[in-house]
Structure formats: structure tokens, C-alpha cells
């Protein structure tokens, strides 16, 4: 009886491990949509998130790049982004690199990056660097 219970336990563990691997395999990469918006998620002209733009002066510290797997292209300036997104300071070079964005410059509203590593839309945020 003990060898039978060991065999059943082993079978269960193999099935559980296989199921967990199958569920996790597609979650490592996803598409993320990006928008330049204020701290409340209201979309603004993407030039406010471009520190290289002399006309807008880089927007200062009040603007962020918001992102989510649920964001699609086409939201107009002045509209509020759907709930569930996350933000980071538009001039955060580390965060930009994490999502495959250029380290500086303009990111067009509605930009979709494919095969982004990790899970976005967590609602987390980072403070502006300046």
C-alpha cells in the first residue's frame, strides 16, 4: 500500500507541475499600450513627455508614461485612461528600457510594444525624477 501511495503522490506532483508550467508559459510576454498623461491618467499631448522638445520643455515633473496590456491605440487627448494601468515618470530611463522604449524622446500616444517582459497594469508607479 505504501508503494501505491508513493506512486499516486508522484503522479499528482507531475500533473500539478505540468499544469503550472502550462498556465505560466504565456504570461512572460505581452503587449503593452503607452500614453503620455498627467498624474490622474488624463491623456495629454505626447510632447509633454519628451524632454528633448524645446517647445514643451519636457513637461516638467507632472507628466507620466502610463501603460497597460489593456490600453489600445486611439484614445483622444483629454480623455481619461481606463482603470488598471500603471505609470512611471516620462524621464525614467530605467523604466523606459524595461519596456523597450527609447531612453529619451517622444513616445507617441497609443504606442503598442509587443513582447514586453513581465506583467503590466499593476497600478504601481514611480515618482518623477525632476
Protein Blocks (a to p, Z undefined) as FASTA:
>chain_A
ZZmmmmmmmmmmmmmmmmmmmmmmmmmpccdddddddfkopacdfklmmmklmklnnnpa
mbccdddfkbcghiaghiacdehiacddfklmklmmmnopafbdcddehiacehiecjeh
kopacddfZZ
